[in-house]
């Protein structure tokens, strides 16, 4: 293709068309993950621990990465 042709311009316009939607979805996922991370750390402190250990941070981080699965698992375990 020739640089600056209409095909190059058209392909770049269609690719950037969904960029704000992906950015908004990624931002919402990140906000939910950070909220889940904080929830796990605060919940650990409420159970009587006076300090947060490194292993607890690792568990909270892994739960925050997969927060939709974590929410389902917490609701199923709470029903027991």
C-alpha positions as CSV (number, residue, x, y, z in Angstrom):
1,X,0.0,0.0,0.0
2,X,1.0,3.6,-0.6
3,X,1.5,5.5,2.6
4,X,-1.3,8.0,3.1
5,X,-3.7,6.3,0.7
6,X,-7.4,6.1,1.6
7,X,-7.2,2.4,2.5
8,X,-4.6,3.1,5.1
9,X,-6.7,5.9,6.5
10,X,-9.9,3.9,6.5
11,X,-8.4,0.9,8.3
12,X,-7.0,3.1,11.1
13,X,-10.4,4.8,11.6
14,X,-12.2,1.5,12.0
15,X,-9.6,0.1,14.4
16,X,-9.9,3.0,16.8
17,X,-13.7,3.0,16.7
18,X,-14.0,0.6,19.7
19,X,-11.0,2.0,21.6
20,X,-13.1,4.0,24.1
21,X,-15.3,1.1,24.9
22,X,-12.4,-1.2,25.6
23,X,-10.7,1.4,27.7
24,X,-13.9,1.9,29.7
25,X,-14.3,-1.9,30.2
26,X,-10.7,-2.2,31.3
27,X,-11.1,0.7,33.7
28,X,-14.2,-0.8,35.3
29,X,-12.4,-4.2,35.6
30,X,-9.4,-2.5,37.3
31,X,-11.7,-0.7,39.7
32,X,-13.5,-3.8,40.6
33,X,-10.2,-5.7,41.0
34,X,-8.8,-3.0,43.3
35,X,-12.0,-3.1,45.4
36,X,-11.8,-6.8,45.7
37,X,-8.1,-6.6,46.7
38,X,-8.9,-4.1,49.4
39,X,-11.9,-6.2,50.6
40,X,-9.7,-9.2,51.1
41,X,-7.1,-7.3,53.0
42,X,-9.6,-5.5,55.2
43,X,-11.5,-8.7,55.8
44,X,-8.3,-10.4,57.0
45,X,-7.7,-7.6,59.5
46,X,-11.3,-7.9,60.8
47,X,-10.8,-11.6,61.6
48,X,-8.4,-10.7,64.4
49,X,-5.0,-10.5,62.6
50,X,-3.1,-7.4,63.6
51,X,-0.8,-7.3,60.6
52,X,-1.0,-8.2,56.9
53,X,1.4,-11.0,55.9
54,X,3.0,-11.4,52.5
55,X,1.0,-14.6,51.9
56,X,-2.2,-12.7,52.5
57,X,-1.2,-10.1,49.9
58,X,-0.6,-12.9,47.4
59,X,-4.0,-14.4,48.0
60,X,-5.7,-11.0,47.8
61,X,-3.9,-10.2,44.6
62,X,-4.8,-13.5,42.9
63,X,-8.4,-13.1,44.0
64,X,-8.5,-9.6,42.6
65,X,-7.3,-10.7,39.2
66,X,-10.1,-13.2,38.9
67,X,-12.7,-11.2,40.9
68,X,-15.8,-12.4,39.0
69,X,-14.9,-16.0,39.9
70,X,-14.1,-14.9,43.4
71,X,-17.5,-13.3,43.9
72,X,-19.3,-16.5,42.8
73,X,-17.1,-18.6,45.1
74,X,-17.8,-16.3,48.0
75,X,-21.5,-16.5,47.4
76,X,-21.5,-20.3,47.1
77,X,-19.4,-20.7,50.3
78,X,-21.6,-18.3,52.2
79,X,-24.7,-20.4,51.3
80,X,-23.2,-23.4,53.1
